[in-house]
Amino acid sequence: MSVLSQNKTIEPALAAVKQRLESGGALLPDSPDNLLEVVGILKSYGVVLGEYHRNLTYISEHQFLAFFPFFKFFNGNLSLQKLGRHWWHDRINFEFAEYCMKAMFWHGGGGLDTYLDSTEFKQLAQLAIAAKVKRHPLMAIMHRLFPDFLLEQVRLMTYYSALGFFWSFMSPMFLELSDRYDRGEITSIPDVVRHVQDGLVAAAAVPYIYKVAIAGKDYEIVPASANLSFLMDTAVPYVEAVFFRSFPFRGTVSYNAQEHQIAQEISQFNYGVLYADPLPVGGAGIPPTLLMQDMRHYLPDYLQEFYQNGDRGVEDLLVKICLSFQKSMFCVTTGALRGLAPHPLETQNPQEREANEKFLAPWLARLAQSRLYTLQ
């Protein structure tokens, strides 16, 4: 359909993807190799996300307004052995979790972003700040000199908490997917999408709340009365910020404004995981490299064997992992689109099909410049 894209050269590809979605398929074609890669990489990702979400939650609750949280990646369990492994980089790269969190914080969107600008949030945050600075005279002086600084830090802490909350659902969802695959219950890419969609829908209305303990007393930052929930206020902003927009990777494009290599409008950013070129993975300054390094430790045997039997074996392992990860994220995106669509995409009702057309058109237009068509 011409409404989906103004670029005639990709119109057939868009039409084919759209037709597949409307016949029960996914953005990613169904094949045995794609299924093996997607399930295998999501098993590894599920393990890593478990570590990520626990650390983000720990920071939000136990490093609240800590100016110099030197040991924030230790989850309160510091030892010389762990410190040595940390310095030797024999550890989970929690920096990537922070990278994703900062993408959400910067791009905003959803009810959480709106709430953090509300009077209610400012009042609750000030109560927590007052309790915190009471025990820290230097912090109290800084707060008087720069009254907005700590308030902005509370906003940042909220995004630590929100992303940890989101990943606390995604991690077990991906691990359960792997278990079902091992039991023979997941046999196709549409099965993967259905599993993700069911998981997102089941958790959609779970309320998101955030509170911190200061001197033995709990202080609400995001109360239940804010009416924030898993799907619309953490999942959708995450997809927007990390899957689609993200940031330009330093060293791959110029940040010099005169070079015009970066879009002037944030809404035009397309540096997310669905767009990223996997070839630079492994290079200095490429944040997803940290994630790929984490996931390589938890690859199931069948995926290791698949990579070993491919071109170059495991010499380009991180690139192979990145390609599999992108495939899996197109499946997750499909599950999210199906969950958000006004009607089942397979509907034959003319009015429902028209509503779905309006829903899908802008999403497919955005995906036109992504890696989608190289994975068909």
N, C-alpha and C positions, 0 to 999 in steps of 0.2 A: 504493500500500500504506500502511496506517495506521502501520506501524512506521517509515516514513520520516519522518513528521512528525505532530506533534500539532495542527498548524494545518490545519483542514479546508479553508480557503479556498485554500490553495496545493497541496492534494493532487493535483488534476488536472495541474497544471504539473509537479510532481515525477514523477508517473507517466509523463507524456509524455517527459520528459528521460531517465528510466530506460529506457523502452522504446526510445528512440533509441540509447542506449548499447549496449543488448543486441542491436540490429540492425546494429551496426557504425558508428554515428554518433558524434557528439561532443556535449559540453555545449552548444556553439554550433551552431545550425542551419547546414546547408549551403546556400549561395547564391553566385552569382557576385560580388556586392558584398562579402559577408563574406570570400570567398577573396581578393579583390583587396586588401582592407584588411589582412587578417591577414598575408599574405605581404609586402606592401609595408612595413608597420610593422616586421615582424621583420627585414627587410633593414636598415632604419635602426638598429634596436635592436642587431643583430649588430655593426655598425660601432662603435656607442657602447660596447657591452660589451667589445669588444676594447681600447678605451682604458681602460675601468674596470679590467679585470683586470690589465693591465700596470702600472697605477699602484698598485693594492692589493698586488701582488706586490713591486713595487719598495719600497714602504714597509715591508713585512714583512721584507724581506731587507737593506735598506740604511739604514733609519731605525729599526732595532731599539733600543728603549729610549732614543731621542733625546727629551729633555725639550722642546726647542723646535725642532721640525722645520719651520722657516719655509718651506722650499722643497720640501716633500715632494711637491707636485703637479707638479714639473718633471721627475721621473724621471731626475734626475742630469744634466740637460741645461739648465743655466741660461744665459740671455743677456738682455741689455737689451731686445731685441725681444720675447722671450717674457714677460718681466716686465711690459712695457708692455701687452701683450695680456691678461695675467692681471688687471692692475688695471682694464683697460677692460672686463673680463668677455667678451672675445672669445676664448673658450676652452671646453673641456669642463668641465662642472661636476662635478668629482670629489667634491664634498661629498655628492652623492646616493649615490655608491658607499659612502661612509663611513656614511651614514644606514642603508642596508641592512645593512651589516656590524654596526652597533650594535644593530639589531633582532635579528639572529641571536645576538649576544653576550648580549643581555638575556634573550631568551626561551629560549635554550639548546635542549636536546633532542638526541637521537641519541647515538651513541657518542663523538663528539668532546666533547660537554659532560661526559659521564661521565669520559672520560680526563683532562680538565683538572682534575678533583678527585682524581685518583689520586696515590699516592705516587710512582709512576714519573715522572709529569710534574713533580712538585715537585723531585725529585732532579735531573732533567735541566735544568730551568729554573734551579735554583740554580747549577749549573755554568756556564751561560751568563751569569748575573748576576754571578758572581764574576769571570769573565773581563772583563766590561764595566766593573765598578766599579774594577778594578785600575788603569785608566787615567783614572779620574774621581774624584778625592778627595772632592768635594762629594757626588757620587752615593753614594759609599761611606758617608759620614756619614749620609745620609738613609736608606740601607738598614739601617744599624744602629738608627736611631731608629724606623723604620717598616718592619719586615721583610716585611710582606705587600704593601706598595705596589708594588714592582717585580715581584713574582710576579703580581699582578693585571695589570700592564702586559704581561707576557709572554703571559698568557691573551688579552688584547686583540690583541696582535700575531699570535697564532695565528689569530684570526678574520679578520684582514686577509688572511692567507695562505690560509685555507680558502675564503673567498669568491672570492678571485682564482683559486684552483684550480677552483672550480665554474664560474665564468664563462669560464675558458679553454677549456672544452668547449662551452659554450652558444653562444659567439660564432661559431665556425666552423660549428656546426650550423645556425644561422639563416641564415648567408650561403650555405651550400650549398643550403638550402631555396629561397632566392631564385633561385639559379642553375638549380635543377631546374625551378622555375616558368617561368623564361625559356625553358627548353628544351622546355616542354610536358609535363614528366613529372609535375607536380603540378597536378591539375585539380579538386580538391574539398577541402573541409574535412577529411573522413576521411583524405585523402592527407597533409595537413599533420600530423594527429595521428599517423599511422603513421610519418612521418619523424621526428617528435620522439621517439616511443616507441622506435623502432629506435636512435636516437642515445643515449638514456638507457640502454637495455639494453646496448648495445655498450660503454659506458663504466662500467657499474655496478660492476664489481669492480676498477677501476683504483685502486691503493692511494694514499692520501693521506699524504704525509710532509712534514715541515717542518724545515729546518735553517738556521742562520745562520752567517755567517763573522765571527769576531771576532779581530783581530790575526793574520789569515792562517790561522786554524784553524777548522774546521767544528764546530759544536755542534748536536747533534740536539735538537729540541724535541718533534717528533712522529715517532718512529722507525717503521720498517716493522713492528716487533714489536707496535705498538699495534693493528695489524689494522684500521685505518680505511680506508674506501673511498669512492669518489665518490658513489654513489647514496644509501646509507642514512645516511652521516655528513656529507655536505655538501648534496646535492640536497634530500632530504626535510626536514631542518631549515630550509633556505632557504624552501621552499614554505610550511612551517608559519609561519615568522616573518614573511615578507614578503607572501605571497599572502593569508594568513588573518589573522594577529594584528596586526603592526606597532604603531604608536603613534597616539593621537589627535592630529590636526593642531591645533597651537596657533592660537588665534584663531577656531576653528570650534566648540569646546566649552570649557566651563569646567573648569579643573583644581582648582577649589575643591572639597574633599571634601564639604562640606555641600550642594553643588548636586546631587550624585549623578548627574552627567552622564557619568561614566566608570565602567565596570564595576570592582567591587572585586576580582574574581578575574582574574588575568592570563589564565587559560584561557578566559575569556569575551570577551576582546578580539576585535573584528571590524572592525579598521581597515585591513586589508590591501588590496592592489590589487584584489582581487575584490569588495570592498565599497565602495570609495571613490566618493564622488559626484564626477563629473568637472567639474561646474560651477564649484567654487572654484578650479580649476586656473588659474593666472595671478595668484592673490592672494598677498599677502605671507605668508610663514611656511608655505606649502604645499610640502613637499619634492618631491613628484612634478613640480611645475612645472619644476624643474631638469632632470629627465629629459626632459620634453616639449620644453624649449628645446634640449636637446642633439640630440634625434632630428629636429627640424624641419630641421636642416642637411643631413641625409642621406636625405631622402625621395626615393624613385624618382619619375621624371617622371609615371608613370601614376597614382600616388597623389596627387601634387600636383594633377593635372588633376581627379581624382575630388573632392577637397576643394573646388577652385575652382568646380566645377559644382554643388555642394550649396548648401543654404540658407546665406545670409550669406557665401558665398565663403570667403575665408581670414581674415575678420575675427575669427572664433572658432577660429583654426587650432589653438591648444593644446588646446582642448576636444575638437575632432575627433580630434586625435592621441591624446588620453587615451582616448576611446571605442574607437578602433581597437586601442589597446594592451590595454585590458581584454578585448576580443574575443580577441586573440591569446593572452592569459594563460589564458583558459578553454580554449583549444586545448592549451596546454602542460600545464595541469592535467589535461585528459583523457588526454594521453599518459602523465603520471605515474601516474594512477589505473590505466590499463590495464597499465602496467608493474609495478605493485604488486599488482594483483588476483591472488588465488590461482589463478584459471583464466581462460581467454579469456572475455570478457563475452558472446560470442555462443553459448557452449556450450548444448547441449540436454540434457546429462546432468543428471538431477534432483539428484544429490548435489553436483555442481559448481555448479549454479545456486543451491542453498541456501547454499553457502559464499560465493559471490559476493554474495548478498543480504545476508549478515551484514557483508561487507566494505563494500558500497556504502551501506548504511543510514546509518551515522553521518556519512559524507562528504556525502551529499545533504542530510541534516538540517542540517549546518553551512552548506551553500550556500543554504539556504532564504531566508536574509536577505541574500544577496549581490545583486549586480547581474545575476545570471544571468537572472532572469525578465523584466527590462526589455530584454534582448537577444535574446529569442526571436522 
